[in-house]
Amino acid sequence: MPPVRIVCISDTHNDDRRADIPDGDIFIHAGDMTDWGTLTELQDAYNWISSLPHKLKIVVAGNHDFGLDADHPRYVPEAVELFTSDAAKAAGIHYLNQQVQTFTDYTSDSPGELRVYGNPRQPEFLGKPYAFIYRPFPFEGSVEAWKDAPTSNDNVDIWVMHSPPYGRLDAITAKYKGLTGCQVQVRKIAAAKPLLCVFGHYHFSWGVERVRWEEDGDGVSSSEFLSLSPERKLEEGRDGPESVSEFSFPQLERGRETIFVNAACMTMNKASEDRNKPIVINLSL
């Protein structure tokens, strides 16, 4: 059975990236499609995403996508209706908000069921009233945000969120020292052990990391960076790995290994024309 080709991107921030998106079976956008989450901005994002040829398109919101957050003052119901409409589904778009969805028709030769979990919730960021935020652990909101997350019994293949889990591609430039990924989320992922986790939010840590779990329990046995952003390598004085954007995993061991992808397209300098590439994961299911 041929591998499933999964194209991952996040943090496009009003950029129309359709010309840069590689072909594939599945397209994943892990949030921050926009800067301010207005209906106009979200409509523009919907337009370019819906035009892509990928059979299945998974979308979660980010902290800048205000209009999609029903608990935020900038909520725009029409925006949610747009991304959950019959037209969206006909275009292959599935907007996930704290839920698991099962797919069977995601390639021309789908090898079986694909279970995907999506959750846009994230720890508050820089003290600003962003969308989909909660106070970080140990505050109760962090536990509430992930209380219904999948477990190993749910057999989730792909886990999509906007913000990184703690310790997994969540480094940030020294200017914002002290910010990290979510400590609750990392425990939930360790318990569920999906094959692939896709996120963004921390532009500085674009890259790919392969984690092997301990045979008994939820601890990490080993981890390896497979790709890191040029910005992070420069600031941290690293010699590698190269900033490669496509990987194949023909024999990933289910329940023992997870690939973490920080697919943030935006760099730390939005005024620059430089962008991080979409990351392609060829995965045998």
QUIGI-V322785 format. One record per backbone hydrogen bond with DSSP energy under -1.0 kcal/mol. CO is the residue of the C=O (numbers start at 0). NH is the residue of the N-H. If there is no record, write none. Layout:
# QUIGI-V322785
CO & NH
CO & NH
This chain:
# QUIGI-V322785
3 & 282
4 & 24
4 & 25
5 & 280
6 & 27
7 & 278
8 & 29
9 & 264
10 & 265
11 & 14
16 & 19
24 & 55
25 & 6
26 & 57
27 & 8
28 & 59
30 & 10
31 & 12
32 & 13
37 & 41
38 & 42
39 & 43
40 & 44
41 & 45
42 & 46
43 & 47
44 & 48
45 & 49
46 & 50
48 & 51
55 & 26
56 & 93
57 & 28
58 & 95
61 & 64
62 & 130
63 & 65
64 & 67
65 & 68
66 & 75
68 & 71
71 & 74
75 & 78
75 & 79
76 & 80
77 & 81
78 & 82
79 & 83
84 & 88
85 & 89
86 & 90
87 & 92
88 & 91
91 & 56
93 & 58
98 & 117
100 & 115
102 & 113
113 & 102
114 & 156
114 & 157
115 & 100
116 & 159
117 & 97
117 & 98
121 & 133
124 & 127
127 & 129
131 & 121
133 & 123
135 & 138
138 & 141
139 & 143
140 & 144
145 & 148
150 & 153
151 & 154
156 & 194
156 & 195
157 & 116
158 & 197
159 & 118
161 & 199
163 & 181
164 & 167
172 & 175
173 & 176
175 & 178
181 & 165
181 & 185
183 & 187
184 & 188
185 & 189
186 & 190
187 & 191
188 & 192
194 & 258
195 & 158
196 & 260
197 & 160
198 & 262
199 & 201
200 & 202
201 & 204
202 & 205
205 & 228
206 & 261
207 & 225
207 & 226
208 & 259
209 & 223
210 & 257
211 & 220
211 & 221
218 & 213
221 & 211
223 & 209
226 & 207
228 & 232
229 & 233
230 & 234
231 & 235
232 & 237
241 & 243
244 & 279
246 & 281
248 & 283
252 & 255
252 & 256
255 & 212
257 & 210
258 & 196
259 & 208
260 & 198
261 & 206
262 & 9
264 & 275
268 & 271
278 & 7
279 & 246
280 & 5
281 & 248
282 & 3
